[in-house]
């Protein structure tokens, strides 16, 4: 473990954020003190926050939420929101405009979506404890209609293709094992990271990737893209989208959290009794395809039962730029609130779960308790 000093910069990284219920502050209450103690908190905002635009049917459209709810992120201590995901364009240009404006008005920096490709690709940059930190956000799962273009709003992206057909894959593709990042798109990613690494001290890359609602399994493209990001100069790589935790590995001494799962992810849009036809159909198909039924006690958290395990990635950056990687175990309560556990019964359950899914993914990562924090080594 790297020896930490008082001037080390602490970076907390959160899983998916969906503020789908009224009074969103409530859902951060149990983690509020912990988050407020961190120098930098980064989370992934999953859906647009807008009162405008019209619903676009590229994928199963997400339910939009009120822009006013985004101020709860700032009050919870979230400083940066990554936006490149498969739902951010579900209400088109207007949805992105309203989301960007609401985040900026709340004092939350964002990256990964914009009114054109250049702005979508632009990194977020912040400074903490004399460390310049740059954050990039990319959508790897489609739909391609959500990808920003030179003259069209959308999100930053890396294209993923089938090794069998050569065709691009999308969020509903069932066979994801035979997939790789498109070479030109991977080159673009590497150049962006290399360029940002020349401007900042620490580079964080968030990738919207993976196979939803499925324990442990990684798609074929996930290791190559995450490792290429490290090789290009990223210090920390995190994944979102699967709505369930994924394994953790160290590559060239730097951490890859392949999937942070959920954090505050409260929504009724995936319940079987949803009045929206497309969402109700997806809830039923999801149950059949992935073989799980959400816990009925979790009325606003309709996810895989194993998604009750949650973590906050907890990385410390030394004055010399070294990364000390770890995580803080959390448990999702029936209320939908993530509760930090520490080294208690639930915390140990999360520890065991992360070790198990990492092993099942083929990683040799070792984990050890250090107080209430789990070290990754």
PASE-698739 format. One record per atom (N, C-alpha, C): residue in one letter; x, z, y. Coordinates in pm, whole numbers, padded with zeros to 5 digits, always signed. Atoms other than C-alpha are relative to their C-alpha. Layout:
BEGIN
AXZY/...
This chain:
BEGIN
X+00084+00000-00119/X+00000+00000+00000/X+00088+00000+00124/X-00071+00003-00126/X+00119-00083+00350/X-00012+00134+00070/X+00004-00124-00075/X+00212+00221+00553/X-00067-00025+00134/X+00077+00023-00120/X-00041+00245+00837/X+00040+00097+00109/X-00029-00084-00114/X+00025+00377+01183/X-00125+00013+00085/X+00117-00025-00084/X-00209+00499+01452/X-00042-00123+00078/X+00035+00120-00077/X-00194+00163+01628/X-00045-00115-00088/X+00054+00105+00086/X-00318-00033+01325/X-00142-00035+00046/X+00131+00049-00041/X-00624-00245+01399/X-00092-00005-00122/X+00092-00004+00113/X-00925-00185+01173/X-00107-00107+00018/X+00098+00109-00002/X-01146-00484+01090/X-00098+00023-00115/X+00105-00011+00101/X-01477-00438+00907/X-00076-00131-00006/X+00070+00126+00020/X-01651-00740+00758/X-00124+00026-00085/X+00129-00029+00061/X-02018-00735+00658/X-00054-00122-00072/X+00070+00108+00068/X-02231-00938+00421/X-00111-00058+00086/X+00105+00070-00072/X-02539-01140+00516/X-00087+00096+00080/X+00088-00075-00089/X-02754-01016+00803/X-00129-00079+00022/X+00131+00056-00029/X-03126-01092+00816/X-00085+00112+00060/X+00075-00104-00070/X-03323-00892+01071/X-00148-00036-00003/X+00134+00052+00022/X-03661-00977+00925/X-00112+00101+00015/X+00101-00103-00016/X-03843-00652+00997/X+00005+00053+00143/X-00002-00062-00133/X-03949-00486+01324/X+00094+00119+00004/X-00089-00115-00025/X-03729-00215+01474/X+00129-00011-00083/X-00120+00023+00082/X-03402-00354+01334/X+00105+00109+00011/X-00100-00108-00013/X-03197-00061+01466/X-00007+00096-00119/X+00018-00094+00111/X-03343+00154+01188/X+00087-00035-00119/X-00069+00041+00123/X-03171-00050+00918/X+00151+00019+00008/X-00143-00028-00016/X-02824+00015+01062/X+00031+00149+00011/X-00021-00140-00037/X-02874+00387+01114/X+00097+00072-00092/X-00086-00075+00091/X-02698+00511+00801/X+00146-00046+00004/X-00137+00052-00010/X-02391+00294+00867/X+00052-00001+00143/X-00033+00015-00143/X-02388+00320+01246/X+00130+00071+00037/X-00120-00076-00039/X-02123+00591+01282/X+00125-00063-00059/X-00116+00063+00065/X-01893+00421+01034/X+00041-00127+00074/X-00031+00127-00067/X-01919+00082+01208/X+00055+00024+00140/X-00045-00024-00138/X-01874+00227+01555/X+00144+00049+00006/X-00138-00048+00003/X-01539+00373+01447/X+00101-00113-00023/X-00090+00112+00028/X-01396+00027+01366/X+00036-00074+00129/X-00042+00076-00118/X-01198-00177+01617/X-00075-00132+00011/X+00067+00129-00001/X-01368-00502+01515/X-00093-00007-00120/X+00099+00016+00106/X-01686-00563+01312/X-00052-00143+00005/X+00042+00140+00011/X-01774-00915+01191/X-00108-00008-00107/X+00106+00019+00098/X-02099-01006+01016/X-00051-00142+00003/X+00054+00137+00007/X-02274-01324+00905/X-00150+00000+00024/X+00142+00011-00032/X-02609-01404+01066/X-00059-00119-00076/X+00047+00097+00098/X-02816-01592+00811/X-00103-00098+00054/X+00112+00085-00041/X-03116-01734+01001/X-00003-00012+00152/X+00013+00014-00146/X-03201-01864+01349/X-00094+00104+00058/X+00086-00091-00074/X-03356-01635+01606/X-00056-00075+00120/X+00058+00091-00099/X-03596-01837+01815/X-00151+00012+00003/X+00144+00016-00014/X-03948-01874+01948/X-00037-00147+00017/X+00020+00141-00030/X-03906-02250+01982/X+00037-00087-00119/X-00036+00095+00104/X-03836-02563+01782/X-00109-00014-00104/X+00095+00017+00110/X-04018-02685+01477/X+00076+00012-00132/X-00062-00023+00131/X-03952-02607+01115/X+00043-00132-00062/X-00055+00118+00065/X-03728-02862+00943/X+00011+00028-00150/X+00012-00022+00145/X-03762-02911+00568/X+00115-00062-00077/X-00116+00051+00073/X-03407-02998+00462/X+00021+00078-00130/X-00014-00092+00112/X-03389-02698+00228/X-00126+00086+00003/X+00111-00094-00016/X-03634-02413+00169/X+00019+00067+00137/X-00026-00048-00135/X-03676-02323+00537/X-00011+00151+00009/X+00002-00144-00021/X-03594-01969+00639/X-00101+00034+00109/X+00089-00048-00105/X-03831-01765+00848/X+00084+00037+00122/X-00078-00039-00119/X-03700-01744+01208/X-00044+00138+00048/X+00033-00132-00053/X-03692-01411+01387/X+00022+00004+00150/X+00000-00010-00146/X-03722-01294+01744/X+00143+00015+00053/X-00133-00016-00059/X-03409-01339+01961/X+00027+00143+00047/X-00019-00136-00052/X-03468-00990+02101/X+00059+00094-00105/X-00051-00089+00106/X-03377-00838+01764/X+00153-00001-00007/X-00145+00012+00015/X-03016-00954+01796/X+00075+00105+00080/X-00068-00107-00074/X-02937-00682+02049/X+00028+00120-00091/X-00026-00108+00095/X-02956-00443+01752/X+00139-00013-00062/X-00136+00018+00053/X-02632-00596+01624/X+00102+00070+00089/X-00095-00062-00093/X-02446-00489+01936/X-00012+00152-00003/X+00017-00145+00002/X-02598-00142+01925/X+00054+00062-00129/X-00056-00049+00127/X-02482-00112+01563/X+00152-00012-00004/X-00145+00013-00002/X-02126-00199+01662/X+00053-00131-00052/X-00046+00133+00044/X-02114-00563+01547/X+00050-00076+00121/X-00062+00069-00113/X-01881-00762+01771/X-00004-00152-00013/X-00008+00145+00024/X-01871-01109+01610/X-00101-00037-00108/X+00092+00054+00100/X-02138-01309+01426/X+00045-00139-00040/X-00025+00135+00050/X-02045-01604+01207/X-00135-00063-00033/X+00131+00066+00004/X-02322-01865+01194/X-00007-00119-00094/X+00002+00123+00080/X-02219-02154+00969/X-00059+00028-00137/X+00068-00022+00127/X-02474-02139+00687/X-00110-00101-00020/X+00098+00103+00037/X-02747-02334+00517/X-00134+00014+00070/X+00129-00017-00068/X-03031-02195+00732/X+00008-00005+00153/X-00010-00015-00145/X-02894-02187+01087/X-00065-00115+00075/X+00061+00116-00066/X-03036-02535+01165/X-00146-00019-00043/X+00137+00016+00051/X-03378-02471+01008/X-00103-00022+00110/X+00088+00029-00113/X-03536-02482+01355/X+00071-00086+00104/X-00061+00103-00080/X-03310-02752+01489/X+00082+00049+00118/X-00081-00027-00118/X-03127-02765+01820/X-00053+00120+00078/X+00058-00111-00076/X-03371-02527+01990/X+00030+00135-00066/X-00031-00124+00070/X-03315-02266+01721/X+00143+00044+00022/X-00141-00035-00023/X-02939-02283+01767/X+00021+00045+00143/X-00015-00039-00140/X-02964-02269+02146/X-00047+00144+00021/X+00054-00134-00021/X-03184-01959+02139/X+00085+00107-00068/X-00084-00096+00071/X-02964-01787+01880/X+00130+00026+00075/X-00125-00014-00074/X-02644-01855+02074/X-00021+00078+00129/X+00024-00068-00127/X-02797-01740+02401/X-00032+00147-00021/X+00035-00139+00025/X-02940-01422+02251/X+00122+00081-00041/X-00123-00070+00038/X-02609-01329+02089/X+00088+00024+00121/X-00085-00014-00118/X-02416-01394+02409/X-00060+00105+00095/X+00064-00098-00086/X-02672-01193+02608/X+00017+00142-00048/X-00021-00133+00059/X-02622-00902+02369/X+00146+00040-00002/X-00142-00030+00001/X-02245-00923+02405/X+00067-00021-00134/X-00056+00030+00131/X-02188-01051+02050/X+00061-00140+00004/X-00069+00129+00004/X-01931-01331+02018/X-00041-00072-00129/X+00040+00073+00120/X-02021-01608+01773/X+00086-00123-00021/X-00070+00124+00033/X-01871-01907+01597/X-00069-00062-00121/X+00050+00068+00119/X-01968-02167+01338/X-00120-00088+00023/X+00113+00087-00033/X-02265-02333+01510/X+00006-00033+00148/X-00004+00041-00140/X-02305-02526+01831/X-00084-00123+00024/X+00083+00114-00039/X-02467-02813+02015/X+00064-00133-00034/X-00068+00119+00050/X-02212-03061+01883/X+00112+00047-00093/X-00101-00036+00100/X-01931-03072+01626/X+00115+00078+00062/X-00112-00069-00063/X-01662-02964+01871/X-00032+00147+00024/X+00034-00140-00027/X-01847-02650+01975/X-00027+00077-00129/X+00022-00067+00128/X-01949-02572+01615/X+00132+00039-00065/X-00130-00026+00060/X-01586-02589+01507/X+00085+00100+00078/X-00082-00087-00085/X-01460-02371+01792/X+00007+00141-00058/X-00012-00137+00053/X-01323-02034+01678/X-00048+00103+00101/X+00017-00118-00085/X-01422-01697+01815/X+00137+00066+00014/X-00128-00067-00024/X-01130-01511+01971/X-00026+00132+00069/X+00011-00133-00060/X-01108-01141+02047/X+00137+00066-00005/X-00126-00075+00002/X-00829-00894+02116/X-00031+00147-00022/X+00013-00142+00031/X-00801-00547+01970/X+00139+00058-00024/X-00128-00070+00020/X-00505-00307+01992/X+00119-00096+00007/X-00106+00098-00027/X-00284-00587+02126/X+00015-00103-00112/X+00003+00104+00103/X-00372-00803+01825/X-00102-00106+00042/X+00091+00112-00029/X-00520-01145+01902/X-00057-00048-00134/X+00067+00030+00127/X-00776-01220+01630/X-00090-00121+00020/X+00082+00120-00004/X-00934-01561+01567/X-00087-00008-00125/X+00096+00007+00112/X-01242-01619+01348/X-00056-00141-00008/X+00060+00130+00026/X-01359-01946+01194/X-00110+00016-00104/X+00115-00009+00089/X-01688-02003+01012/X-00040-00139-00046/X+00032+00131+00057/X-01776-02292+00775/X-00108+00013-00107/X+00103+00013+00102/X-02077-02389+00566/X+00049-00096-00109/X-00046+00083+00113/X-01978-02520+00220/X-00115-00043-00091/X+00108+00021+00095/X-02323-02544+00062/X-00106-00099+00048/X+00102+00090-00051/X-02518-02786+00283/X-00119+00077+00054/X+00018+00144+00017/X-02769-02925+00345/X+00075-00078+00108/X-00083+00078-00094/X-02574-03203+00513/X-00074-00027+00129/X+00076+00019-00124/X-02859-03246+00765/X+00026+00111+00100/X-00030-00111-00089/X-02753-02911+00906/X+00141-00008+00058/X-00137+00010-00046/X-02393-03021+00961/X+00003-00059+00141/X-00014+00051-00136/X-02302-03070+01328/X+00069-00136-00002/X-00063+00130-00020/X-02203-03417+01442/X+00051-00008+00143/X-00058+00013-00135/X-02022-03544+01751/X-00106+00010+00108/X+00107-00001-00100/X-02356-03579+01930/X-00124+00074-00046/X+00116-00069+00054/X-02582-03346+01731/X+00032+00146-00031/X-00018-00143+00029/X-02625-02969+01703/X+00003+00024-00150/X-00007-00038+00140/X-02557-02796+01375/X+00113+00098-00022/X-00104-00097+00034/X-02293-02593+01197/X+00129-00069-00043/X-00128+00046+00054/X-01927-02633+01107/X-00009-00003-00152/X+00020+00019+00144/X-01878-02741+00748/X+00128-00047-00068/X-00095+00064+00092/X-01653-02829+00458/X-00085-00065-00109/X+00080+00072+00099/X-01798-03094+00227/X+00051+00030-00141/X-00030-00028+00141/X-01809-03013-00146/X-00057-00115-00083/X+00044+00116+00079/X-01832-03293-00403/X+00010+00030-00149/X-00002-00009+00146/X-01901-03327-00774/X+00119-00077-00054/X-00110+00072+00063/X-01601-03418-00988/X-00051-00104-00100/X+00060+00096+00095/X-01841-03613-01213/X-00050-00123+00073/X+00064+00112-00071/X-02034-03825-00963/X+00070-00037+00129/X-00060+00023-00130/X-01825-03794-00648/X-00094+00022+00116/X+00100-00021-00104/X-02146-03715-00458/X+00011+00141+00057/X+00005-00132-00061/X-02183-03429-00214/X-00105+00086-00070/X+00096-00093+00059/X-02357-03121-00352/X-00069+00078+00111/X+00078-00073-00098/X-02621-02916-00174/X-00035+00138-00050/X+00029-00139+00036/X-02761-02562-00180/X-00084+00017-00125/X+00082-00012+00120/X-03002-02635-00465/X+00064-00067-00122/X-00069+00061+00113/X-02746-02808-00689/X+00017+00104-00110/X-00006-00098+00109/X-02766-02638-01028/X+00136-00001-00071/X-00130+00007+00067/X-02435-02759-01176/X+00111+00002+00104/X-00102-00014-00104/X-02165-02625-00947/X+00139+00026-00058/X-00132-00027+00057/X-01882-02569-01193/X+00094-00119+00022/X-00084+00120-00015/X-01755-02929-01173/X-00005-00046+00145/X+00000+00031-00143/X-01706-02926-00796/X+00135+00033+00061/X-00123-00023-00075/X-01414-02945-00556/X-00027-00026+00148/X+00012+00038-00140/X-01371-02954-00179/X+00042-00146+00018/X-00041+00137-00033/X-01363-03312-00048/X+00135+00005+00069/X-00139-00011-00046/X-00997-03382+00027/X+00013-00014+00151/X-00012+00016-00145/X-01046-03506+00383/X-00057+00121+00074/X+00062-00117-00062/X-01272-03212+00464/X+00090+00123-00015/X-00094-00111+00020/X-01023-02966+00315/X+00120-00013+00094/X-00109+00022-00095/X-00749-03124+00526/X-00040+00043+00141/X+00049-00042-00133/X-00961-03071+00837/X+00000+00152+00012/X+00000-00146+00000/X-01007-02705+00742/X+00141+00054+00018/X-00138-00049-00007/X-00635-02655+00689/X+00060-00021+00138/X-00054+00025-00133/X-00547-02817+01021/X-00059+00095+00104/X+00063-00093-00094/X-00798-02600+01204/X+00062+00139-00011/X-00060-00132+00020/X-00652-02284+01051/X+00143+00002+00052/X-00138+00008-00049/X-00295-02394+01119/X+00006+00003+00152/X+00003+00002-00145/X-00383-02465+01481/X-00036+00137+00058/X+00040-00132-00049/X-00557-02132+01529/X+00110+00102-00022/X-00107-00096+00031/X-00270-01945+01363/X+00113-00006+00102/X-00102+00010-00105/X-00040-02074+01638/X-00044+00069+00129/X+00052-00056-00124/X-00266-01919+01902/X-00030+00149-00009/X+00040-00140+00017/X-00351-01578+01753/X+00093+00067-00100/X-00082-00076+00093/X-00192-01304+01547/X-00064+00012-00138/X+00074-00019+00125/X-00464-01274+01279/X-00111-00104-00006/X+00106+00099+00020/X-00692-01545+01139/X-00093+00048-00110/X+00105-00033+00097/X-01019-01459+00962/X-00083-00126-00023/X+00080+00118+00033/X-01206-01738+00780/X-00120+00044-00083/X+00125-00030+00072/X-01571-01698+00673/X-00054-00129-00059/X+00048+00118+00072/X-01699-01944+00411/X-00138+00030-00059/X+00133-00012+00060/X-02068-01984+00327/X+00006-00081-00129/X-00033+00068+00125/X-02022-02064-00041/X-00058+00075-00118/X+00027-00069+00124/X-02109-01988-00398/X-00135-00029-00062/X+00120+00016+00082/X-02389-01967-00653/X-00091+00119+00025/X+00087-00110-00040/X-02686-01762-00538/X-00053+00078-00120/X+00075-00087+00091/X-02836-01466-00726/X+00055+00003-00143/X-00061+00006+00133/X-02590-01492-01017/X+00121+00093-00003/X-00112-00093+00002/X-02356-01206-01108/X+00132-00066-00042/X-00140+00027+00037/X-01979-01268-01113/X+00044-00145+00007/X-00041+00138+00019/X-01978-01647-01161/X+00041-00066+00132/X-00047+00078-00114/X-01774-01859-00916/X-00014-00148-00029/X+00004+00145+00013/X-01834-02229-00858/X+00142-00056-00002/X-00132+00059+00017/X-01548-02465-00927/X+00080-00011+00129/X-00071+00026-00126/X-01465-02528-00560/X+00043+00128+00072/X-00018-00120-00082/X-01453-02164-00449/X+00144+00049+00006/X-00140-00044-00003/X-01102-02064-00555/X+00087-00096+00080/X-00086+00092-00076/X-00938-02385-00425/X-00017+00009+00150/X+00020-00001-00145/X-01098-02367-00083/X+00047+00130+00062/X-00042-00128-00055/X-01036-01996-00033/X+00153+00013-00001/X-00146-00008+00007/X-00676-02020-00149/X+00067-00095+00097/X-00055+00095-00098/X-00614-02328+00067/X-00007+00059+00140/X+00010-00065-00130/X-00735-02126+00366/X+00114+00100+00020/X-00112-00094-00008/X-00478-01855+00291/X+00130-00077+00019/X-00124+00078-00007/X-00205-02115+00240/X+00018-00066+00137/X-00008+00061-00132/X-00289-02270+00578/X+00027+00102+00110/X-00031-00102-00099/X-00243-01937+00754/X-00104+00108+00020/X+00101-00106-00013/X-00559-01728+00713/X+00055+00131-00055/X-00041-00133+00044/X-00496-01355+00680/X-00108+00066-00086/X+00114-00056+00072/X-00844-01264+00550/X-00101-00112-00021/X+00107+00096+00029/X-01103-01488+00378/X-00117+00076-00058/X+00120-00064+00052/X-01460-01375+00319/X-00104-00107-00031/X+00108+00090+00038/X-01755-01542+00149/X-00136+00064+00024/X+00140-00040-00012/X-02129-01523+00214/X-00085-00104-00072/X+00100+00094+00050/X-02444-01692+00078/X-00061+00041-00133/X+00050-00023+00135/X-02479-01569-00281/X-00104+00113-00007/X+00091-00114-00003/X-02680-01256-00184/X+00024+00097-00115/X-00043-00093+00103/X-02490-01065-00450/X+00152+00003+00007/X-00145-00011-00014/X-02132-00936-00459/X+00074-00095-00093/X-00093+00078+00081/X-01845-01149-00589/X+00133+00075-00009/X-00127-00067+00020/X-01498-01055-00705/X+00095-00014+00118/X-00101-00005-00105/X-01197-00984-00488/X+00134-00034-00062/X-00136+00030+00046/X-00851-01132-00527/X+00097+00005+00117/X-00108+00014-00097/X-00520-01124-00345/X+00072-00131-00031/X-00072+00126+00015/X-00357-01462-00289/X+00112-00001+00102/X-00118-00010-00085/X-00004-01464-00153/X-00002+00128+00083/X+00001-00131-00062/X-00061-01100-00070/X-00112+00023+00099/X+00107-00012-00097/X-00370-01162+00141/X-00136-00002-00070/X+00126-00020+00074/X-00730-01070+00050/X-00099-00115+00014/X+00116+00089+00003/X-01010-01304-00051/X-00116+00079-00058/X+00124-00063+00044/X-01349-01135-00069/X-00095-00116-00030/X+00069+00124+00031/X-01525-01413-00257/X-00149+00003+00034/X+00139-00009-00044/X-01871-01285-00167/X-00032+00142+00040/X+00029-00135-00048/X-01967-00988+00048/X-00144+00041-00028/X+00137-00036+00033/X-02327-01000-00074/X-00082+00024+00125/X+00090-00032-00111/X-02586-00846+00156/X+00045+00126+00072/X-00013-00127-00073/X-02567-00585+00427/X-00139+00037+00049/X+00140-00014-00043/X-02877-00550+00645/X-00065-00136-00021/X+00060+00128+00040/X-03076-00827+00476/X-00146+00027-00037/X+00139-00037+00023/X-03439-00730+00518/X-00091-00117+00032/X+00087+00116-00015/X-03697-01003+00469/X-00110+00007-00105/X+00107+00016+00098/X-04029-01063+00301/X-00022-00147-00032/X+00016+00145+00018/X-03977-01441+00303/X+00018-00044-00144/X-00027+00038+00139/X-03870-01437-00064/X-00091+00072-00098/X+00095-00065+00089/X-04159-01234-00201/X-00095-00102-00062/X+00086+00094+00072/X-04386-01402-00455/X-00133-00023+00072/X+00128+00015-00069/X-04692-01341-00235/X+00015-00056+00141/X-00022+00055-00133/X-04543-01517+00067/X-00104-00108+00031/X+00103+00099-00031/X-04814-01722+00246/X+00055-00139+00030/X-00061+00130-00026/X-04567-02002+00326/X+00021-00072-00133/X-00004+00064+00133/X-04603-02255+00038/X+00141-00025-00053/X-00135+00032+00048/X-04238-02365+00021/X+00077+00126-00037/X-00070-00124+00031/X-04107-02010+00030/X-00057+00066-00125/X+00061-00056+00120/X-04354-01894-00231/X+00043-00076-00125/X-00047+00081+00114/X-04255-02184-00459/X+00144+00036-00035/X-00140-00034+00026/X-03887-02098-00417/X+00012+00139-00062/X-00003-00135+00059/X-03954-01730-00494/X-00031-00006-00149/X+00035+00013+00141/X-04117-01832-00822/X+00109-00075-00076/X-00107+00075+00067/X-03848-02090-00906/X+00124+00085-00015/X-00116-00088+00003/X-03576-01840-00823/X-00012+00100-00115/X+00022-00096+00108/X-03730-01589-01064/X+00026-00064-00135/X-00018+00069+00128/X-03733-01846-01346/X+00145-00046-00018/X-00134+00058+00014/X-03397-02008-01273/X+00106+00105-00021/X-00107-00100+00003/X-03194-01692-01225/X-00035+00121-00084/X+00034-00100+00100/X-03385-01466-01461/X-00008+00143+00048/X+00016-00138-00046/X-03458-01164-01247/X-00128+00013+00080/X+00114-00036-00083/X-03750-00994-01082/X+00046+00111+00094/X-00043-00106-00092/X-03681-00791-00767/X-00068+00133-00031/X+00054-00134+00018/X-03734-00417-00788/X-00123+00015+00091/X+00121-00010-00083/X-04095-00360-00668/X+00007+00109+00106/X-00016-00102-00102/X-03981-00053-00474/X+00067-00054+00125/X-00076+00059-00110/X-03770-00281-00253/X-00084-00111+00063/X+00098+00098-00047/X-04056-00452-00070/X+00058-00095+00105/X-00059+00090-00099/X-03840-00593+00210/X+00144-00037-00036/X-00133+00036+00050/X-03530-00651-00004/X-00018-00064-00137/X+00039+00061+00128/X-03642-00900-00275/X+00115-00076-00066/X-00119+00063+00056/X-03303-00967-00431/X+00027+00048-00142/X-00040-00038+00134/X-03131-00936-00767/X+00021+00151-00007/X-00021-00145+00009/X-03132-00575-00891/X+00145+00042+00018/X-00141-00034-00018/X-02752-00584-00897/X+00045-00009+00145/X-00033+00011-00143/X-02756-00665-00524/X-00018+00132+00074/X-00001-00134-00061/X-02811-00293-00461/X+00144+00047+00024/X-00142-00027-00026/X-02431-00272-00490/X+00041-00078+00124/X-00043+00066-00123/X-02283-00351-00149/X+00133+00059+00045/X-00127-00048-00054/X-01953-00319+00034/X+00014-00042+00145/X-00055+00044-00129/X-01799-00334+00376/X+00147-00028-00025/X-00143+00028+00011/X-01467-00514+00358/X+00071+00072+00114/X-00067-00086-00096/X-01222-00284+00536/X+00148-00033-00001/X-00140+00045-00007/X-00891-00438+00641/X+00068+00060+00122/X-00079-00056-00109/X-00623-00277+00852/X+00118-00094+00025/X-00110+00087-00040/X-00371-00489+01043/X+00103+00083+00071/X-00106-00077-00063/X-00039-00329+01126/X+00054-00074+00122/X-00061+00061-00118/X+00154-00393+01444/X+00090-00118-00037/X-00083+00111+00048/X+00373-00625+01235/X-00081-00112-00062/X+00085+00106+00052/X+00076-00829+01123/X-00023+00005-00149/X+00025-00013+00143/X+00062-00700+00767/X-00144+00045-00023/X+00139-00031+00031/X-00280-00668+00602/X-00007+00103-00112/X+00031-00099+00101/X-00384-00355+00417/X-00148-00018-00034/X+00136+00038+00037/X-00696-00460+00226/X-00070+00110-00078/X+00081-00096+00073/X-00973-00237+00102/X-00147-00026+00025/X+00142+00010-00029/X-01345-00185+00103/X-00063+00138-00003/X+00077-00124-00005/X-01603+00085+00165/X-00128-00023-00079/X+00121+00020+00081/X-01874+00115-00103/X-00126+00038+00077/X+00131-00030-00056/X-02237+00107+00008/X-00106-00020-00109/X+00112+00017+00091/X-02570+00128-00168/X-00123-00037+00082/X+00121+00039-00071/X-02885-00053-00057/X-00116+00087-00047/X+00111-00088+00031/X-03172+00193-00043/X-00131-00077-00005/X+00130+00069+00002/X-03539+00104-00110/X-00051-00037+00139/X+00038+00033-00138/X-03585+00106+00269/X+00064-00130+00049/X-00077+00114-00046/X-03340-00186+00292/X+00123+00040+00077/X-00117-00048-00074/X-03079+00031+00463/X+00124+00005-00090/X-00125-00025+00072/X-02717+00006+00345/X+00053+00139+00036/X-00051-00135-00021/X-02581+00356+00299/X+00143+00009-00052/X-00136-00022+00048/X-02204+00415+00284/X+00003+00115-00099/X+00007-00096+00111/X-02132+00610-00034/X+00116+00098-00002/X-00114-00085+00027/X-01782+00745-00037/X+00020+00012-00150/X-00033-00016+00142/X-01649+00872-00367/X-00101+00093-00066/X+00104-00075+00069/X-01979+00993-00507/X-00049-00083-00118/X+00048+00070+00119/X-02189+00879-00802/X-00030-00147+00030/X+00030+00138-00034/X-02317+00567-00628/X+00125-00076+00041/X-00126+00064-00037/X-01977+00494-00477/X+00081-00041-00122/X-00071+00033+00123/X-01822+00506-00824/X-00068-00116-00071/X+00071+00112+00062/X-02095+00272-00951/X+00039-00131+00067/X-00044+00120-00071/X-02000+00022-00681/X+00144-00035-00036/X-00140+00020+00039/X-01629+00068-00762/X+00006-00068-00137/X-00001+00056+00136/X-01694-00003-01131/X-00055-00142-00001/X+00063+00133-00004/X-01915-00300-01048/X+00097-00103+00057/X-00095+00095-00061/X-01658-00466-00820/X+00116-00027-00094/X-00109+00020+00097/X-01382-00410-01076/X-00046-00091-00114/X+00052+00078+00112/X-01602-00560-01349/X-00019-00147+00039/X+00024+00140-00037/X-01709-00875-01160/X+00131-00070+00036/X-00131+00060-00028/X-01349-00930-01045/X+00070-00038-00130/X-00060+00030+00131/X-01227-00909-01403/X-00070-00118-00065/X+00075+00109+00061/X-01506-01139-01524/X+00028-00134+00068/X-00036+00123-00071/X-01403-01393-01259/X+00142-00045-00031/X-00135+00038+00039/X-01051-01394-01404/X+00109+00052+00092/X-00099-00054-00091/X-00876-01195-01132/X+00068+00123-00062/X-00075-00116+00050/X-00609-00933-01205/X+00011+00109+00107/X-00002-00096-00110/X-00683-00733-00891/X-00015+00143-00052/X+00013-00141+00031/X-00637-00358-00913/X-00064+00073+00117/X+00071-00077-00102/X-00850-00106-00726/X+00030+00148-00020/X-00028-00143+00008/X-00783+00257-00643/X-00066+00071+00118/X+00058-00080-00108/X-00961+00526-00445/X+00110+00056+00090/X-00085-00070-00095/X-00795+00654-00130/X-00095+00069+00098/X+00108-00065-00073/X-01033+00911+00011/X-00133-00067-00035/X+00126+00069+00021/X-01367+00736+00059/X+00016-00152+00003/X-00031+00143-00008/X-01199+00394+00078/X+00059-00046-00133/X-00059+00059+00120/X-01111+00165-00212/X+00108-00099+00041/X-00112+00089-00029/X-00772-00002-00195/X-00003-00120-00094/X-00009+00126+00077/X-00727-00363-00313/X+00146-00034-00012/X-00143+00023+00015/X-00388-00431-00468/X+00029-00080-00126/
